[in-house]
């Protein structure tokens, strides 16, 4: 009896009705329903089904994309449009927050994740949950989708964050090691980004490609002395979570610039930029903070200095935001 009752419940009947029509029609269908509580519960259930992979396996939904080059990808686009546009008035944002990937189908789950805007693996630092292989899958999905995925811009920010972290981690090593990182880390991603988007006019994609190319250029010796603005840009690029450093957080000694990477959000201000004869130790013991980027304006050589009071090294090789 309980099974029969469940099968004829409003939520169950509505779910079957939605599965039998094109997702593009879901919005108008739910508008005609009188029991909005049942509607919301049904949509939440369908969204969970999409996250775990069962929804897009429904043959009735796949049939709505018959004849497409990739019925599954076309269905994902339809579902993304339905949930983000037509059904956006319902409380669905928190349904799949902090839902990890199922280990059974990680590659397909990553592709699915690209289309489900409200799906977050964890609330903060989601990029830590992804591997280099995952980023490859994301860019391949963007390429196959013609650069058009709901999370396209977010994916590019994750890729650039990933590369920046690799470069930032090399800052504490020798200049030759850092030069190697500037050459090796961005290069494959530049090629992948350009292959992904081609001539597609996506401003955020070209911004990401431009950022990666700037990192690549930092491996080469400069042809003329760097200006303070150019030094600030380099500092921002290797500590990407922060805005351009405040000019008041920069010191100049001869041809060497010292830029405080972690004070941009501190609200504190040091004296104006000035030439100084302080030693490295005296400079670091002064009012500059945890991680200081040293840039030789004549050669472009860079390195990271860690404040002596930073326990455990101050996290200079980790995430800066």
C-alpha positions in Angstrom: 0.0 0.0 0.0 2.8 2.4 0.9 4.5 1.8 -2.5 1.3 2.5 -4.4 0.7 5.6 -2.4 4.2 6.9 -3.1 3.9 6.2 -6.8 0.8 8.3 -7.0 2.0 11.2 -4.9 2.0 14.7 -6.4 5.8 14.8 -6.4 6.1 11.4 -8.1 3.5 12.3 -10.7 5.2 15.6 -11.5 8.6 14.0 -11.8 7.2 11.6 -14.4 5.5 14.4 -16.3 8.8 16.4 -16.4 10.8 13.4 -17.5 8.4 12.9 -20.4 8.9 16.4 -21.9 11.8 18.5 -23.2 13.6 20.3 -20.3 13.0 23.5 -22.2 9.4 23.1 -21.3 9.9 22.4 -17.6 9.5 26.1 -16.6 6.0 26.4 -18.1 5.0 23.0 -16.8 5.8 23.9 -13.1 4.2 27.3 -13.4 0.8 25.5 -14.0 1.2 23.4 -10.8 -0.8 24.5 -7.8 1.3 22.7 -5.2 4.5 24.7 -5.2 5.9 22.8 -2.3 5.7 19.6 -4.3 7.3 21.4 -7.2 10.2 22.5 -5.2 10.8 19.0 -3.7 10.6 17.4 -7.2 13.1 19.9 -8.7 15.5 19.4 -5.8 15.3 15.6 -6.3 15.9 16.0 -10.1 18.9 18.2 -9.4 20.4 15.6 -7.0 19.7 12.9 -9.7 21.7 15.0 -12.2 24.6 15.4 -9.8 24.8 11.6 -9.2 24.5 10.9 -12.9 21.1 9.1 -13.1 19.0 12.0 -14.6 21.0 12.3 -17.8 20.8 8.5 -18.4 17.0 8.7 -18.7 16.1 7.6 -22.2 13.1 9.9 -22.4 15.3 13.0 -21.8 18.0 11.8 -24.2 15.4 11.3 -26.9 14.7 15.1 -26.8 18.3 15.5 -28.2 18.1 12.8 -30.8 20.0 13.8 -34.0 22.5 16.0 -32.2 26.2 15.4 -32.6 26.4 14.6 -28.9 23.0 14.0 -27.4 24.4 13.8 -23.9 26.2 17.2 -24.2 23.1 18.8 -25.7 21.0 17.4 -22.9 23.4 18.9 -20.3 23.1 22.3 -22.0 19.3 22.0 -21.9 19.3 21.0 -18.2 21.7 23.8 -17.4 19.4 26.3 -19.0 16.4 24.9 -17.3 17.8 24.9 -13.8 19.7 28.3 -14.1 17.0 30.2 -16.0 13.5 28.8 -16.0 13.6 27.3 -12.6 15.8 29.9 -10.9 13.0 31.1 -8.6 13.0 27.9 -6.6 15.3 27.2 -3.7 17.8 25.0 -5.4 21.2 26.7 -4.6 21.9 24.7 -1.4 20.8 21.3 -2.7 24.1 20.1 -4.0 26.6 22.4 -2.1 29.5 20.4 -0.9 28.6 17.3 -2.8 31.9 15.4 -3.6 32.5 13.4 -6.8 31.5 9.8 -6.8 34.5 7.6 -7.4 32.7 5.4 -9.8 32.8 7.8 -12.7 35.2 10.8 -11.9 35.8 11.8 -15.6 32.1 11.9 -16.4 31.4 13.6 -13.1 33.9 16.3 -13.9 32.2 16.9 -17.2 28.8 17.0 -15.5 30.1 19.4 -12.9 30.9 21.9 -15.7 27.2 22.4 -16.3 25.7 22.4 -12.8 26.2 25.9 -11.5 25.1 25.2 -7.9 27.3 22.1 -7.6 30.2 22.8 -5.2 32.5 20.1 -4.0 33.5 22.1 -0.9 32.5 25.6 0.2 36.0 27.2 0.0 39.2 26.4 -1.9 37.3 24.1 -4.3 40.4 24.2 -6.6 42.2 21.9 -4.1 39.7 19.2 -5.0 40.8 19.0 -8.6 43.8 17.3 -10.2 45.7 18.4 -13.3 43.8 15.6 -15.1 40.5 17.2 -14.0 41.5 20.5 -15.4 42.3 18.8 -18.7 38.8 17.3 -18.7 37.2 20.6 -18.0 39.0 22.4 -20.9 38.2 19.5 -23.2 34.5 19.8 -22.2 34.7 23.5 -22.9 36.2 22.8 -26.3 33.6 20.3 -27.2 30.9 22.6 -26.0 32.2 25.4 -28.3 33.5 27.3 -25.3 29.9 27.5 -23.9 29.5 26.0 -20.4 27.8 27.6 -17.4 31.1 27.4 -15.5 33.4 28.4 -18.3 34.7 31.6 -16.7 35.0 29.9 -13.3 36.9 27.0 -14.9 39.4 29.4 -16.4 40.0 31.1 -13.0 40.7 27.6 -11.5 43.2 26.8 -14.3 45.1 30.1 -13.9 45.0 29.7 -10.1 46.5 26.2 -10.5 49.3 27.5 -12.6 49.9 30.5 -10.4 50.3 28.2 -7.4 52.9 26.1 -9.2 54.9 29.2 -10.0 54.5 30.7 -6.6 55.8 27.5 -5.1 59.0 27.9 -7.1 59.6 31.4 -5.8 61.7 30.2 -2.9 64.1 28.2 -5.0 66.9 29.5 -7.3 66.2 31.9 -10.1 67.0 29.2 -12.6 64.3 27.0 -11.0 61.8 29.8 -11.1 62.7 30.5 -14.8 62.0 26.9 -15.5 58.7 27.1 -13.8 57.8 30.2 -15.8 58.5 28.3 -19.0 57.1 24.9 -18.1 54.0 25.6 -16.1 52.0 28.1 -18.4 53.1 26.7 -21.8 50.9 23.6 -22.1 47.9 25.6 -20.6 48.3 28.4 -23.1 48.1 25.9 -25.9 45.1 24.2 -24.3 43.3 27.5 -23.8 43.9 28.6 -27.3 42.8 25.2 -28.7 39.7 25.3 -26.5 38.4 28.7 -27.6 39.9 29.3 -31.0 38.4 32.5 -32.3 35.4 32.4 -29.9 35.0 36.0 -28.4 35.2 35.2 -24.7 36.9 38.1 -22.9 37.6 36.1 -19.8 39.3 33.4 -21.9 41.6 35.9 -23.5 42.3 37.5 -20.2 43.4 34.1 -18.8 45.5 33.4 -21.9 47.1 36.9 -21.5 47.9 36.1 -17.9 49.5 32.8 -18.7 51.6 34.5 -21.5 52.8 37.1 -19.0 54.0 34.4 -16.7 55.8 32.8 -19.6 57.5 36.1 -20.5 58.9 36.4 -17.0 61.4 33.6 -17.7 63.3 35.9 -20.1 65.8 38.6 -19.3 64.3 42.1 -19.7 65.5 44.2 -22.6 65.3 47.5 -20.7 64.9 48.3 -16.9 61.5 47.5 -15.4 59.4 50.4 -14.2 57.7 50.3 -10.8 54.4 49.7 -12.5 55.8 46.6 -14.3 57.2 45.4 -11.0 53.8 45.8 -9.4 52.2 43.8 -12.3 54.7 40.9 -11.8 54.0 40.9 -8.1 50.3 40.7 -8.7 50.7 37.9 -11.2 52.7 35.7 -8.9 50.4 36.4 -6.0 47.2 36.4 -8.0 44.7 36.4 -5.1 45.7 39.9 -4.3 45.2 43.2 -6.3 48.1 45.2 -7.5 50.4 45.9 -4.5 50.0 49.3 -2.9 53.0 51.5 -4.0 53.5 52.3 -0.3 54.3 48.6 0.3 57.3 48.7 -2.1 61.0 49.4 -1.3 63.7 50.3 -3.7 67.4 49.7 -3.1 69.6 50.3 -6.1 68.1 48.3 -8.9 66.3 45.9 -6.5 62.6 46.3 -5.8 61.1 44.7 -2.6 57.3 44.1 -2.9 55.2 43.0 0.1 53.0 40.3 -1.4 50.6 39.8 1.6 49.9 43.3 2.8 47.4 44.3 0.1 44.5 43.4 2.2 46.0 44.4 5.5 44.9 48.0 5.5 48.4 49.1 6.8 50.6 51.5 5.0 54.4 51.9 5.0 56.3 55.1 4.3 56.6 56.2 0.6 59.0 54.3 -1.7 62.5 55.4 -1.1 66.1 54.3 -1.8 67.6 52.6 1.2 70.9 51.1 2.2 69.4 48.6 4.6 70.6 45.0 4.4 68.1 42.3 3.5 67.8 41.4 7.2 67.2 45.0 8.3 64.7 45.5 5.6 62.8 42.3 6.4 62.9 43.1 10.2 61.2 46.4 9.5 57.7 47.2 8.4 57.3 44.9 5.5 55.3 41.8 6.2 55.4 38.0 5.6 56.4 37.2 2.0 58.4 39.8 0.0 59.1 39.5 -3.7 62.5 40.7 -4.7 62.8 41.9 -8.3 65.9 43.1 -10.1 64.8 45.8 -12.4 67.9 45.5 -14.6 67.6 41.7 -15.3 64.0 40.7 -14.3 65.4 38.2 -11.9 62.9 37.4 -9.1 62.9 35.6 -5.7 60.9 35.3 -2.5 62.1 36.5 0.9 60.3 35.1 4.0 59.9 37.2 7.1 62.1 35.8 10.0 59.1 35.8 12.4 56.9 33.7 10.1 56.5 30.3 11.8 57.0 27.4 9.4 58.1 29.8 6.6 54.9 31.8 6.5 53.2 29.7 3.8 55.1 31.4 1.0 54.8 28.5 -1.3 51.1 27.9 -0.7 47.8 29.6 -1.6 47.7 33.3 -1.0 44.0 33.8 -0.7 
